Amino acid sequence: MTRTVPVPHGLPMERDAGPFDPPREISRLREARPVSPLVFPDGHEGWLVTGYDAVRRLMADTRFSSRQDIGVLHVPYETPGMPAATEPSPQVPGLFIAMDPPEHTRLRKRLTGAFTVRRMKQLEDHITDIVERQLDELARLTPPVDLVKEFALPVPSLVICELLGVPYADRENFQVNSAKFLVKDQSLEEKVAAYSALTTYLSELVTHKRAAPDEDILSDLARHDDLTIEELTGSAFLLLLAGHETTANMLALGTFALLEHPEQLAELRADPDLLPDAVEELMRYLSVVDILYRYATEDIELGGETIGKGSTVVVSMLAANHDPQRFDDPDTLDIHRKARGHLSFGHGIHQCLGQQLARIEMRAGFEGLLRRFPVLELAIPAGEVKLRTDMNIYGVHELPVTSSAEGQRRRPR
């Protein structure tokens, strides 16, 4: 049942309820009208979906298309310097996150075997070694140090580079360009330049792997003759971007959240067996991939509303993961919570392919960091931490911390 509430003009973006909670207006909309009309800056009358049940149903319904080439995808916030879209975006070969079946099924199927739970478990010790080596480097630095630069970003970058077969020496190239590509208000020219630099590099890489394959995921993909170089490049772009940006932001923002909840942090230090549930709770609580988009291919009923064919639908994963209809006291971080069922990895056919890898990296990362640095503190006031509100993946730009050298021991082997 809905209540009468003002229709928002543009997506509410300001984190006025704190760095970890949805914007207050988003929360009010979810309580009053979980499927709400939304007027976009270009005048398009689309929809915003914030309720957990409605988001879950939408994500499972393939009539809500992920494609960007069948209708204009309207942007729900102002993008200075970028013209409003007047026609659909061309489909990018290999970028299966923006595809529907059967093309989505064909491309994703090629990768399913690379990301099985069993294969990820086999990598666990290796990932732990990567974490420990990075913590060794961190321990050598004179505090304060930026945890993003020295730990949260290098760990998933090292892991995804090894898995994909991307030389780690090239990391600065893809980290800088992926950051430019993800900035919300970056000019169109800068976004195109960053995307072009990334795809040119990856095209050369996958062409080399097709000619001389190695033991890595991109080589496995390149062995499939039915995939073109353009499709291999698009898939490599998606895996590289998703494989380091999301986990890096979870490690940094998750550490910030724990430092801001010292009683939770103390319990986690005292009982590392709480870590698996704590990781799930941090993913729910933080929801670094907040906003997703869908395109209605026909008139569809959702949550008592009729979403018209051609509508752009904005999905707030953060609001859904903070829905009190699904999670008790949702705006509270509770590492004892059984938060499975959260939507941070998506739902339906587009559920994150690398979710088991991400879980292993986060468990190893948080466990190692808390064990090696038993006294970890922010080096600046919490209010001065630079939040990534300007990015399509939420997190912190920097996290300056100080630490105690006491107890900086490696994990027993």
N, C-alpha and C positions, 0 to 999 in steps of 0.2 A: 504494500500500500504506500502511495506517495503523498507527500505534503506539498503545498504550494511554496516554492522557494524561487528566488530570482534566478533567471537563466544566466549563467556566467558568460561574459564576453571575453574570450581568451582563457587559456588554461591557467588557473591560479598556481603561481610558481614559488612565491616567497615562503621560505621555511620559518614562518613566524611562530611556530609551536616548538621550535628547538631544532637542532641539527639532525635529529633521528626520527622525528615524527612527520606525518603528512602536513601540508599547509592546512591551517584551520578551516579555510573555506572548503577544501576538498573533503575534510572530515564531516563538516556540516552537510554537504551535498550527499555524502554516502548515507548518513543517518536519515535524511529526508527523502531522497530520491536516488537510489543506487544506480539507476540508468537515467541519466539526465541529459536534456538538450544542451548543446554547447555552440555558441556563436563564435566562429573562427575570425581572426583578424581580417581575413579577406572577404568576410561576409557569408561564407558557407555555413549552413545550419546542419551541424553534425551532432555527435553524441559523445558523452563521457561516461564510462562505466567504472564504478568504484566499489560495488559490493562484491564480496567474496563469491557467493553463489553465482551471481550474474557473470562475473569474470570467468569463472571456471566453465560455465556453460558456453560462453562465447568462444573460449579458446578451443573447445572441443567441436565446434560447429564449423565445418569447412565452407559453409556459405558465407562466412566472414573471411574474405580472401586476404592472404598476405601479399599478393602481387601488387606492384606499383605501376603496372603498365596497362591496366584495364580501366582506369579512371584517375582523375586528378586526386592526388593525396594532399590534402590541405594541412598546413602546419598550424598548430593551435597556439603559437606564441609569436610575438614579433621577432622578425629576423632582419635587423638593420642592414641595408645594403643588398639584400637578396630579394629579387622580384618574386611576386606571388606566382605560383605555378598555374599555368593556363591549359596544360595538356599533360597526359600521363607521362611518367618517367619511363625510359626504355628499360627493358629487363636486362639485368647483367648476367651473362652466362656463368653458371656455376654457383651463383649466390642463392643457394637453395632456401635460405631463411626467408627470401622474398618470392617464393614460388608456392604453388599449390600442386596436389597430385594431378597427373602422374609424374610430371617432371621432378617435383620435390621428392617423391618416392624413389625414383631412379637414382638421383644423385646421393640422397642420404643413405640408401642401401649400400652404396660403395664404401661408406665410412663406418657402418655399424660395427663391423668386426674389429675395427681398430680401437673402439672405445668400450669393449665389453667390461663388465665388472671384474671378470677373471683377469683380463689383461692389465687392467688398472691396478689390481691387487699385486700383480707381479712386479709392478713398477714402484711399489710403496717404499721399499728400502732405498731404492735409488733416489727417489724424491726426498726422503729423509736426509740422505747424504748431501744433496744439493742445499737443503735448508741449513744443515749444520755448517757447511763450508761458508755459506753467506753470513751466518751468525759469527763464525770465526773472524771474518772480515769486519763485521760490525763491532766486535769486541776490541779490535785494534784501534778504533777511531776515538779521538778525544771528544767527549760530549760537550755541548749538545750536538746530536746528529739528526738528520732528516730521515725518519724511518721509511718514508716513501722511496726516496732515492737509493738508500743503502740496503733495504730489505724487501719491502712490499712489492716493488716493481721488479727487481732482479730475479727473485725466486720464480715466479710464474713465467718470466721471460726465458730464463734458463731451461725450465721444464719444457715449454712449448717449442722452443728452438730445437732441443734434442729430439723431441717426438716427431716434429715435422721435417727435420733435416735442414733447418735454416741456420747458417753460420752465426754463432752468438756474437761474433765480431761485428756483424751488421745490425746489431740490436738498436743502436742509436738512430739509424735510418728509419726503422719501422716504428720505434717508440715516438719519435718527434712527429712523423707524418700521421700516425694514427691519432695522436693527441690533436693535431690540427684538424683532422677530418671529423673528430667528435665534438668540437666546439660548436655550440648551438648558433651563436651569432657571427661565426666566421664568414667572411665574404665568399661568394660563390667562386670567385677566381682562386682564392686560397684553398678552398675545399677541393676544387678540381685539380689543382696543382699537387696537393698532398696525395689525393687518390691516384693520380697519374704516376707519381713517383713510386708509390707502393706497388701498383699493378705492373709497372714496367720492370721493377726489380723481381717481382714474383714470377712474371712471365719468363724472364731469362732463367730463373732458378728451376722452374718446372720443365722447361725445354731441356735443360741440362740433365735433369733427373730421368726424363723419358729416354734420353740417349744413353745415360749411364746410371741406372737405378742403384740405390743403396738400401740400407736397412732402416727405413723411416716411413712415416705415413704418406708424405708426398710422393715418395718413390712407389709405394704400394698403389696409390691412385694413378700415377703416371703409367703403370703397367696395363691399365684398362684402355684398350685401343678405342673403345666407343666414346671416351671422353676427349673432347678437343682441348687444345692448349688454352683457349679462352675459358673453358669450363674449369680446367685445372687451376687456372689463375684466380678465378672467382672464388672457388672453394678454398684455395690457400689463403686468400685475403680474409675470408670469413673466419677460418680456423685460427689464423694468426692474431687477428683483432680480438676475437672473443676469448682466445686462449690466454691472453695475458692481461687485458684491460679489466675484465670483471674480477678475476681473482686478486689482482693487485689492489684494486679499490676495496675489496672485502677485507683483505689483510690490514690495510691502513685504517679504514673507517672502523673496522671491528676492534682494533687496538684502541682507537680513540674512544669508542663506546665503552669498552671495559675500563679504561682509565677514568672515565666519568661515572662509573658505577663500581667504586672500590670494594663494596661488600661482595659483589658478584665476582670480581677479580680475585679477591682473597679466597673465596670458596673454590674457585677453579684451580688456583695454585695448590690449595690443600688437597684437592681430590681430582687428579687428572682424568679419572674415569668419567667425569662429567663432560669431558670435551666433545664427544660425538653429539650429544644433545645440545651443548652450547653452540656448536657450529651451526646446527639447524636453526636454533633460535636467533643467532646473529643474522643469518640469511633472511629469516622472516622479518626481523625487526628493522633491518637496514634496507633491504630490497634495492640494491644499487642499480639494477636495471628497472627503473621505475615505470617508464612510459613505453607502451607498444601501440601499434596501429593496425587496424583492420579496415577493409573496404566491403561494404554490404553489396553482395551481388544480386540480391532480390529483397523484397520486403520481408523482414524477419521480426517476429515477436520475441522480446527479451525483457524479463522482469516487469511484465505488465505494460510495456511500451512497444510501439511499432517503429522499428528502425527502417527507414525508407531505402529502397535501392539507390545506390550511388552515394550513400552517406559515408564520410570518413568517421571512423569510430576510434576514439582515444581510450586506451585501457590503462588504468592506474594500478599497477601491481602493488605499489606501496600501500595505497588505500585498502586494497583487498586483503593484504597481509595484516592490516591493522583493524580489520572488521570485528567488532565485538560480538557479532552474530556467529562468528567462527572461533575466535580466540578470546578467552577471558582476560580482562584487563590488558588489552593488546598494546597499549602504549608504554607498558612496563617491560623492561628487559628482564627475563627470568630464565637463567641457564638450566633450571630444573624442568622447564616446560617441555612437553612432547610436541614439538612444533612441526612434525612431519605432516604433510598435507599443505604446507605453505606453497606459494606459487612463484617463488623466486627463480625456479628453473623453467617456468612456463607450465603449460599443460597441453595435452593433445598431441597432434603429429609434430609440432614444432618444439616439443619439450627438449631442453638442452642436451645435446649429444654428449658433451663432456662433463656432465654433472658429477660422475664418480671421480674423475680426475680432479675436479675443483674441490670436492670434499676431502680427498687425500691431501691435497696441497694445503688446505686451510687447517686441517687437523695437525699436520706436521709443522706448519708455520707457527700457529698459536702455541702448540705444546713446546716447541723449541724456544721460542721467544720468552715465554713465561718461566721456563726452567733455567735458561741461561742468564736471564736478567731479572732476578727476584725483586729488585727495587727499580721499577720503571715509572717515570713521571713525565708529564708534559713540561717542556722548557719554556712555554709561553702560556698566558692565560687562555682558557678554553675558548673564550669569545674571540680570540685573535687567530684561531685556526682557520685557514682559507678553505672554504667549502667549494666543491666543484658544482655549484649551481649553474655554471655556464656550460656544462658538459652533458652529453647524452647518457653517460654513465656516471652516477653520483659517487662521491667520495671526498677525499681531501687532496688539495694540491701538494701540501707539505705537512709533515707532522714532526716538528722538532721535539726531541725527547732527551732526557738525561737518564742515566742508569747507574746502578751500583755494580762494581766489578765482582763483588762477592758472589760466589756460587756459580760463576760462569763455566760450567762443566759441560762437556760433550755428553750426548746420550750414550749410556752403556751399550756395547755391542755384543 
